[in-house]
Amino acid sequence: MADHPSVLFLEALAAEVGKLLLANGQRLVTAESCTGGWAAQCVTAIAGSSHWFERGFITYSNEAKIELLDVGAGLLAEQGAVSEATAAAMAMGALQHSPADWALAITGIAGPGGGSPGRPVGTVCFGWAGPGGQIDTDTRCFSGGREAVRAQSVGHALQGLLRRAECLQA
């Protein structure tokens, strides 16, 4: 048995997100680092996603975060790439560089190396930005190998977006 969400589960989550965004006439943009575009891949696996998915940014390096999303070099130096502040800046930058209504951002340490005592392998930070300037962040520490950490990250990001978009709809 897998120690992480299946591709079918992740795509089902993406389909739920899509139904909600489509019903609200809204679109999504993604900003991904450690997941390397996996969230965008799950979204674009859904037929008709072009009606609610605007674009995705894969900003694996700090330079890409700075150039494509306007994440501050000082912020990265002070907080690090794996921080809630960086995830929030990635989400806001993605919104500012697209006409989308919602952004999700993922940045973390998928492993097997790269961890530290303060930020062990499996540490992933998330940012969600929505209509009206709403910004939320979260940090999780996932277990398992690189694929498991990445899959759990995509699942958490999509579930987080779904919860936030449902709350605004209610």
C-alpha positions, 0 to 999 in steps of 0.5 A: 500500500502506498504511503501517499495519495494516489494520482487518482485521488489527487486528480479527483481533488483537482476536479472538485476544485475545478467544479467549484471555481467554474461555478464561481467563474473563477480561475486558478494559478499555481506557483510550485517549487518542490512539487515541480508542477505536479499540482498543475499536472493534476489540474490539467489532467481534468478535461475542461480545465482550461476554463478554470486553470490560468497558468502555472509557475515552476519556480524551483530556484530562488532566482526563479522565485525572484524573477517570475514571482517578485519574491524579495531577495531579502525575504529569501535571505532572511526567511529562506525559500522554505518558509510561510513568508516565502509561500505567501509571497509566491502566491501573491506574486502568482496572482499579480502575474496572472488574471487568476482569482486564486493562487496556491503556492508550494515550497519545501524540502522533498528530500532525500537531502537538503534538510536541517535541524530546523527544517527537516526533510519533509517540511513543506510550506503552503500559501493560498491567495484569493479574492479580496487579498485573502492570504493564508499559509501553513507548514506541514512536515510529511513523512516518507520518501521524495515522491510521498512528500511531493504527493502529500504536498499536492494533496494538501495544497488542493484540499486547502484551496478547496476549503478556502474557496468553499468558505468564500462561496458560503 
